[in-house]
Amino acid sequence: MISDMYSIAVVVSDGKKALEWYRDKLGFKVVNGEGHWILVAPKDSGTAIHLCEADQTEPGNTGIRFSVDDVDATFNELSAKGVEFVHEPEEKYGTRRAMFKDPDGNEFWLFPQQA
């Protein structure tokens, strides 16, 4: 059986520029930055994002959800760094959430940590 997930691919137009954005804006660690195989991840995560460089990107909701201690505080922190939000923090379906996008238009959710 499958027991874990190592990486998820997100298509970007420029891998090196994307690596800088994820590292500098989101504070992700660089797992691997060699050539085409660029992996970044939240500092305490075992799952990475493969910044998969391609000629054409398809912006929109990736369905990827990041867990945070406080949605509003994270929104304020990322907004101050120039991260663009598609949806500001809101209460919906019984939980607080927000959505931001990277420079290629890939959209990601922020949700509170699960208890």
Phi, psi and omega in degrees: 000154176285132185246345184198172177235129182271313181209159177233132180275135173234124183283130179228158181278333182216107185300316182293318178294320178297317178303314179299319181295311181295322179289309188280324182272316184264347180077022180287151173275152176268114180278319179204130180236029184268115174056231183283336185272080181255120180238133175229156181203153169303150189305323183254020184260145173268353180252133183248163171256125174273112179280092189270105183287132179213159180292325181238131176256159178234084185297157176140189184294118178280339186082001180277132184239125177260136178270135179225157178292321185215111183301315183294317180295320179292320175303312180297317180296312182289322178299320179296336178270002178090011177288132182271129179258136176276320176228121174289165181308135178210157176264120180210137181055035174082012178214154178276139181202163176208165179223133177236170178227154176273177183298340178268002178089005175290127185256139183228147180266149166247125177230154177292152175307141175281139181290000000 
